[in-house]
């Protein structure tokens, strides 16, 4: 689009007034202005309140008082802009500065846009306080209350929009709900709250802390955001028309790509790839919706498009807000929608891994000593799995990916259990071998003593007999302990 | 160049500020008028009328907060008047004549603005822009020459953003067809006649 736009613009720039035409036009305008002068063209002395009431005041006061008033009226609002919930000037920021800016909105759309901006500000304030460890329950209450008020005002703006354009109001509701979801997800992340919890632990030892618990932090804000939604999550009440949705999604995707271009220098490549992937997912969803519509399922298509519009708005919020990009994982906000081909490859890979594990289990089972009944059960499970592998493979071929995934998970758990059992018997085997090895060494030592000493043959033989008995007892004890291990495992399973 | 913030009668040197506005926006306004009307002399006259109207508005005690959109608004209204004078049929009749139903958005599913723009040569499109109906030419010029966004365009010509998008899309499609049907000789011509 950039190339076309640049070429078009470049050609159009060749169309301009000639120097003579410009000069002629300007001369005409000067003449026109001269013949139609503004009223009170010359500067007149304005009568001030001091002149009207004949108040004799020193010149310095005449300038000082208004000057001070002007200073206060400009400085206080500027300083108030930096305040946070709970600060003295916060009320000036929210009730004066922001309200005043809101009055400049020329349309209900602009009013809604401004209220959305105010919601973003409240969330940013909370994050800032949390980062600095200054988020007390009182401050949070103040911010949550402000959020609720903004939500109500935003909904009022949407209702006024609804009187002009019902569908536009629905779109606005979708956008607002998407924003609330993004911010609720942002505040749920542990990063900031964990850092605050650490600071809380440090400050506790120094003085009595008035901070809220880490677990309960921002809960009021999150509740305020959730209550601000126009509809409950996953509930779609009113939906715009199919055509309107398609058009809006197309506009949103276009502007998202434009934003992507503009942030490409500041965002890292991984983030850009993630967002690009989500936008591609969105395009595929739109194609599915178009297919549904052509099959006559318009309602289903509209539902899909409404969800798609929500996804695009979330992706845009991720793109345009650096705080969200730094704090939130896009996978949490918008999971990737895998294509059929990707799903198939993933499932085939999982199947190959599980088959390799099953084969390894069979080899390991042969190499170690396992009681016959346990081994029989293992072999039975592996034999049943053979059928399952075939079933899973068929499901993948028939593109029944959900069911194939479930079966693979089941098989995964089964193989894990078998591997645990084999591992335990391997440990038993190792223990037994170590015991047998140490006993054999002891026997060798004693045998050598018998061989070298002729006077103590009888005693040595008795001793060796005793030691053999002891060895047998030891072996019995180790076997018994292995069986006990297995029995314990069976009892636990 | 100093931007004019206000033409309130109490502003300092409003006359000079007004003339500065002409220096800044005169070319852009002329360009817009000429591309819409394809008549150089008439375009100059409309630019002159635009500025004189604005001056009279200010002289009446009104304040112009944002000069650029106001100028475009006045010029656009003058262009609409010009069309009404020239054509015997109304714009609505123009709709019917061309068989256009702007409620039908089905064609948007087939191709997107992006894919259209990717396939088109901007310079060649510019040379053929005077051949498309004014309804579409208007939004194309506002978008790609005057660099206004869909929202600004919708506010300026008082139609919804959706219809702006549809007209942009259709205008581009018509341009695309014109490009495809143009002869090689026409493709060599890159400038409209001035």
Interface residues (C-beta under 8 A of the other chain):
Chain A: X1 X3 X4 X5 X6 X7 X8 X9 X10 X11 X12 X13 X14 X15 X16 X17 X21 X22 X25 X26 X28 X29 X30 X32 X33 X36 X37 X38 X39 X40 X165 X243 X244 X246 X247 X248 X250 X251 X254 X257 X290
Chain B: X9 X14 X15 X18 X19 X22 X23 X26 X27 X30 X31 X34 X35 X44 X47 X48 X51 X52 X55 X56 X58 X59 X61 X103 X105 X106 X108 X109 X112 X113 X114 X117 X118 X120 X121 X122 X123 X125 X126 X127 X141 X144 X145 X147 X150 X160 X161 X162 X165 X166 X190 X191 X192 X194
